[in-house]
């Protein structure tokens, strides 16, 4: 009975399936309809069907998906009749031109570089949508969240289109307010000064920090965290940071919710060293925190750096210093333990130089203070990295240590990324000393990859013109010996001060070398033709007597000691110099000259720097001729504010000509201070006092000549701005001590730029 049921079921299935199998068909042919640019053979290569394949609905659907995936077609239809598959396509148009309309703040080139659409590419709606999203992102990064972008399609013949992005840029979307929730120890104003984002104010016109930026908001949270950890709040955390855009999309409201936690004091500081025969107490001076101090995460990092540096100087190259911070919340204290892992003493096995294509290996290697076989020294390694950076040849310098062939050896790997070392600049500016000025400068700092420096400069100003050519070989004879030469031609208008014009043409040979890490000596031989001409008919007889040409042949030396944190804008450290010169090795001039001076910079507080500068000098003739006017010192203007250039010193009252002097001294005490504007604006105030005197002139026999060595003093206020166009400085100074014949100058202004 059961067997009969099975036979009956099998018969029924065969009756049902046989017609279906009988109607199943295979592909006997494929035809493509609607193709214009795309060849039918190309369509067939994208098709997943071929002759002999079985025709099913799944196969037809797969063919449809394959053709749509190419992005070449706006519409595709696939059908099958009697074994013949028909593919009917409607091709996507080709982009003829991409244009932008309404954009003023962002140029076409910038926008074009951000999108994918290009002429002669296939147009698809998906790609245009992606481009629109990208353009929105660009405008938001530039602070314009209210921008509106509408893509427009202009149809042309031959299935081509012009793609136009119609843009309404809208106003800048600025940060209206930055608020904090949960802060009890520090008010909102204090925390706003910590974060990088700023509220929109009129004085932020040169800064973009008042524009909302998601990345900057994340950075702000890190700045807040670092600030609180520095102040002892070890449990500080940010609960949330949100930004709300106004309905008109012109303002952002930023809110940060914080939890300050408790403030901790340091209860104990210990060093746990695993290095054999190392006394941990010798490292305690490197720890910046002491028992009873408020906890400070920055000082912990500083301590780790100092301990690592000290151990590195002791040849422990791969030492690892890990701090343990143990909190006692009930007592409000923290125990600090600095754990030092064991490591052997290390020697330099090899120094690798990588990444330099143009610069010779030896130019980089000679800046490295270590050589193969030396005991490893982390301080010298850090100094080497800084000296390579100071060359100015590389955009990136990365010096790292790698394990050597044995545990007591290390490999120093120096990787650099070269940058352009050629400079071409045009400049324009104005100063009260020289009037309007323009300059041209061209320089190659790494000539032929050898580190040589070749430059030419020209300056044309209302009161002077200068032309200079200079060349320097920094490692002459493969030694730390800087040798070079200079050629110059200068004209100077001294009519207002001394009723004459001056021309100088000549050259010099120089050589400099280090005497120690911070002390450097430079020797120079100079020969020049000096001409005093165009002397006013009513000039002083001291000027008329020196009209004409003379030759100067002189040898000089200069000692410079520099130990400051920045050569451009020093805030800490000091410098000193000693310069001597003797003329008379040929030529007409016979004199001895000496100058000595120094400067000191002390950071009084954050943004407050007290500086002092002092200098004195003397020049004297040792031959039959007197010291000439072009060889004397002049005082006033830049080096003694409150007085005009050459406004102090010997003067012929009959003609009011300044004659210069053989001896001088000057000094400055200045306090630089913030003026309440954001630091990134680069604006600072200055309060200063200048002192000085200039006296001494040979052949002082004329009754109208006045020559007094009395002290002159001035005091004043100044304002400086490191503007995007160059440094700007305004000084207002009032003489306090002066002589009746001195010439005052209350206001001084200087401005310069390069572009």
Secondary structure, DSSP 8 states (H G I E B T S, - for coil): -HHHHHHHHHHHHHHHHHHHHHH--B--EEEEES-SSS-HHHHHHH-S--TT-B--HHHHHHHHHHHHHTS-EEEEEEEEETTEEEEEEEE--EEEEEEEES--SS-HHHHHTT----TTSB--HHHHHHHHHHHHHHHHHTT-TT-EEEEEEEEETTTEEEEEEEEE-----EEEEEEEES--SS-HHHHHHHSS-----GGGTT--TTB--HHHHHHHHHHHHHHHHHTT-TT-EEEEEEEEE-TTSSEEEEEEEEE-----EEEEEEEEE-STT--GGGGGGG----TTSB--HHHHHHHHHHHHHHHHHTT-TT--EEEEEEEETTTTEEEEEEEE------EEEEEEEES-SSS-HHHHHTT-S--TTSB--HHHHHHHHHHHHHT--EEEEEEEEEE-SSTTEEEEEEEEEE---EEEEEEEEEETTTEEEEEEEEEEEEETTTTEEEEEEEEEESSEEEEEEEEEETTGGGSSEEEEEEEEEEEEE-HHHHS-EEEEEEEEEEEEEESSSSEEEEEEEEEEEEEEE---TT--HHHHTT-EEEEEEEEEEEEEEEEES-SSS--SEEEEEEEEEEEEEEES--EEEEEEEEEEEEEEETTEEEEEEEEEEEEEE-SSS---GGGSB-BSBTTBTEE-TT-BS-EETTTTEE--BSEEEEEEEEEEEE-SS-GGG-EEEEEEEEEEEEE--SS---TTEE-----EEEEEEEEEEEETTEEEEEEEEEEEE--TT--EE-EEEEEEEE-
